[in-house]
Amino acid sequence: MIARRWFAASTLAVALLTAAPTLAEAATVPVRVRIIKGSRQGPAAVDPRLADLRGQLGRLAYVKWDQVGEHHADMGLGKSVSLPLPDGATLELTLVDAHKNTVTFQVRVPARLTNSRLTISKDQRIVHQVTDEKTGEAYFATIRPWP
């Protein structure tokens, strides 16, 4: 009798665990993506909208920074968003893994045959170059989950 109850209880527990979605499957992750332009020419300046990035941007070789686009999305696991870049290319961002405090994105720019994986912790952001430099300028995406 006890063995039968134990078996029934363990079978129910396994069924509930396998039926319940994981954190990554059940939730969406809010994401803020900003497209920024870095320039090697001109006076050193950082767009006031990029004040939170000043420390990260100061370590790069560019002296002038401007925000040229901003996008918000609620991303589910395996879902992609396509974002236009100022040069006509498209940035494809896909959420490939999600945990309580970290997420991993696949970042692609098909026109340039680039493909990167970025893992970002909560309260952090990544600044990632998404175009080649031309005439001293390049475009970057800054990605922040849970903004």
HELIX and SHEET records of a PDB file:
HELIX    1   1 ILE A    2  ALA A   19  1                                  18    
HELIX    2   2 LEU A   23  ALA A   26  1                                   4    
HELIX    3   3 PRO A   48  LEU A   53  5                                   6    
HELIX    4   4 ARG A   54  LEU A   57  1                                   4    
HELIX    5   5 PRO A  110  ARG A  112  5                                   3    
SHEET    1   A 5 ALA A  45  VAL A  46  0                                        
SHEET    2   A 5 LYS A  64  MET A  75  1                                        
SHEET    3   A 5 VAL A  29  SER A  39 -1                                        
SHEET    4   A 5 GLU A 137  PRO A 145 -1                                        
SHEET    5   A 5 ILE A 126  GLN A 129 -1                                        
SHEET    1   B 4 SER A  80  PRO A  84  0                                        
SHEET    2   B 4 THR A  90  ALA A  98 -1                                        
SHEET    3   B 4 THR A 102  VAL A 109 -1                                        
SHEET    4   B 4 THR A 114  SER A 121 -1                                        
END                                                                             
